Amino acid sequence: MAVEAGASATVAAGDGKMTMVVGVDESEHSYYALQWTLLHFFSPGQPQQYRLVVVTAKPTAASAVGLAGPGAADVLPFVEADLKRSSQRVIEKAKELCAQVSDAVFEVVEGDARNVLCEAVERHHAEMLVVGNHGYGAIKRAVLGSVSDYCTHHAHCTVMIVKKPKHKH
């Protein structure tokens, strides 16, 4: 497991704060979940009870390409570079959104999002994991596998799934 941690604040282990992990990706649903979390748990002017750990999973190039035929090895470095740029964009946007948070750590971890988030909970001894809900239907969720469903069953902490409300026209 490769962790590229970019900590914006160093946190003393004995500071008494609980830890909250928020999983983000490029989706508007995950950014909404992060913004919702910031509004409800990290409002400016209020004492911060939590240390915030924002985690994004970067798929491996091989899993993203999903092929092993002739020429696959030639493509992998380009796919890897694109995945790295993409995950850095996610973290940069998360850092902008979290500007008011004094105790925030940002990580890019290579692997499947389901495993990455559950492992982050363990590594940081988190009391809470927050994930967004993509709102997939039952068939798409069954085929793709829901990160939020997986985390509710496997993360060793409270899991909060934030669903973006549908706007009425």
C-alpha positions as CSV (number, residue, x, y, z in Angstrom):
1,M,0.0,0.0,0.0
2,A,1.5,3.3,-1.0
3,V,0.4,6.4,0.9
4,E,1.2,9.8,-0.4
5,A,0.4,12.0,2.6
6,G,0.3,15.7,2.4
7,A,-0.4,16.9,5.9
8,S,-1.4,20.5,6.3
9,A,-1.1,20.2,10.0
10,T,0.9,18.0,12.3
11,V,-1.4,16.7,15.1
12,A,-0.2,15.5,18.5
13,A,-1.4,12.0,19.3
14,G,-2.6,13.0,22.7
15,D,-4.6,16.1,21.8
16,G,-7.9,14.4,22.9
17,K,-9.6,15.0,19.5
18,M,-11.5,12.2,17.8
19,T,-10.7,11.5,14.2
20,M,-13.1,11.7,11.3
21,V,-12.1,10.2,7.9
22,V,-13.9,11.6,4.8
23,G,-13.5,9.7,1.5
24,V,-13.5,11.9,-1.6
25,D,-13.2,11.2,-5.3
26,E,-14.0,13.4,-8.4
27,S,-17.7,13.1,-8.0
28,E,-20.0,15.9,-7.0
29,H,-21.5,13.5,-4.4
30,S,-18.2,13.2,-2.5
31,Y,-17.6,16.9,-2.6
32,Y,-21.1,17.5,-1.3
33,A,-20.4,15.0,1.5
34,L,-17.2,16.9,2.4
35,Q,-19.0,20.3,2.4
36,W,-21.8,18.9,4.5
37,T,-19.3,17.5,7.0
38,L,-17.5,20.8,7.1
39,L,-20.7,22.7,7.7
40,H,-21.9,20.4,10.5
41,F,-18.7,19.5,12.3
42,F,-16.1,22.2,11.4
43,S,-17.9,25.5,11.4
44,P,-15.7,28.5,11.8
45,G,-15.7,29.9,15.3
46,Q,-16.7,26.6,16.9
47,P,-14.3,24.5,18.8
48,Q,-13.2,21.6,16.6
49,Q,-13.8,18.2,18.3
50,Y,-12.4,16.2,15.4
51,R,-9.2,15.9,13.5
52,L,-10.1,15.7,9.8
53,V,-8.5,13.1,7.5
54,V,-9.5,13.5,3.9
55,V,-8.6,10.4,1.8
56,T,-8.8,9.7,-1.9
57,A,-8.1,6.3,-3.5
58,K,-6.0,6.2,-6.6
59,P,-6.6,3.0,-8.6
60,T,-3.6,1.2,-9.9
61,A,-2.9,1.8,-13.6
62,A,-3.3,-2.0,-14.3
63,S,-6.7,-2.1,-12.7
64,A,-7.8,1.1,-14.6
65,V,-6.7,-0.3,-17.9
66,G,-8.1,-3.7,-17.2
67,L,-6.2,-5.4,-20.1
68,A,-3.1,-7.4,-20.4
69,G,-2.8,-7.8,-24.2
70,P,0.0,-6.7,-26.4
71,G,0.8,-3.0,-25.9
72,A,-0.7,-2.7,-22.4
73,A,2.7,-2.2,-20.9
74,D,3.2,0.8,-23.2
75,V,0.0,2.4,-22.0
76,L,0.5,2.0,-18.3
77,P,2.9,4.9,-17.7
78,F,0.5,7.3,-19.3
79,V,-2.5,5.9,-17.4
80,E,-0.4,6.1,-14.1
81,A,0.5,9.8,-14.8
82,D,-3.2,10.6,-15.5
83,L,-4.4,8.8,-12.4
84,K,-1.8,10.7,-10.3
85,R,-2.9,14.1,-11.8
86,S,-6.5,13.2,-11.2
87,S,-6.0,12.3,-7.5
88,Q,-3.9,15.5,-7.0
89,R,-6.8,17.6,-8.4
90,V,-9.2,15.9,-5.9
91,I,-6.9,16.6,-3.0
92,E,-6.3,20.3,-4.1
93,K,-10.0,20.9,-4.3
94,A,-10.5,19.2,-0.9
95,K,-7.8,21.5,0.6
96,E,-9.6,24.5,-0.8
97,L,-12.9,23.4,0.7
98,C,-11.2,22.7,4.1
99,A,-9.3,26.0,4.4
100,Q,-11.0,26.8,7.7
101,V,-10.0,23.5,9.3
102,S,-7.0,23.7,11.6
103,D,-6.4,20.0,12.0
104,A,-6.6,18.4,8.5
105,V,-4.6,15.8,6.8
106,F,-4.9,14.9,3.1
107,E,-3.9,11.5,1.7
108,V,-3.8,9.8,-1.7
109,V,-3.7,6.1,-1.2
110,E,-3.3,3.6,-4.0
111,G,-5.9,0.9,-4.2
112,D,-9.6,0.1,-4.3
113,A,-11.6,2.8,-2.6
114,R,-13.4,0.3,-0.4
115,N,-10.2,-1.1,1.1
116,V,-8.5,2.3,1.2
117,L,-11.2,3.9,3.3
118,C,-11.5,0.9,5.7
119,E,-7.7,0.8,6.1
120,A,-7.6,4.6,6.7
121,V,-10.1,4.2,9.5
122,E,-7.8,1.6,11.1
123,R,-4.6,3.5,10.5
124,H,-6.0,6.8,12.0
125,H,-8.1,5.1,14.7
126,A,-11.1,7.0,13.4
127,E,-14.4,7.2,15.3
128,M,-16.3,8.2,12.1
129,L,-16.1,7.6,8.4
130,V,-18.1,9.9,6.0
131,V,-18.8,9.0,2.4
132,G,-21.0,10.3,-0.3
133,N,-23.7,8.4,-2.0
134,H,-23.7,8.3,-5.8
135,G,-27.4,7.3,-5.9
136,Y,-26.9,4.3,-8.2
137,G,-29.8,2.1,-8.8
138,A,-29.8,-1.5,-7.5
139,I,-28.5,-3.1,-10.7
140,K,-25.6,-0.6,-11.1
141,R,-24.8,-0.9,-7.4
142,A,-24.7,-4.7,-7.7
143,V,-22.5,-4.6,-10.7
144,L,-20.1,-1.9,-9.6
145,G,-20.2,-2.6,-5.9
146,S,-21.1,0.3,-3.6
147,V,-18.3,1.8,-1.6
148,S,-20.7,3.1,1.0
149,D,-22.4,-0.4,1.3
150,Y,-19.0,-2.0,1.7
151,C,-17.8,0.5,4.3
152,T,-20.9,0.2,6.4
153,H,-20.2,-3.6,6.7
154,H,-16.4,-3.5,7.1
155,A,-15.3,-0.2,8.7
156,H,-14.7,-0.5,12.4
157,C,-16.4,2.8,13.3
158,T,-19.5,4.8,12.7
159,V,-20.2,5.3,9.0
160,M,-22.2,8.3,7.8
161,I,-23.5,8.2,4.3
162,V,-24.3,11.7,3.0
163,K,-26.8,11.8,0.2
164,K,-27.1,14.9,-2.0
165,P,-30.7,16.0,-2.1
166,K,-32.4,16.1,-5.5
167,H,-33.3,19.7,-6.3
168,K,-36.9,20.2,-7.3
169,H,-37.6,22.3,-10.4
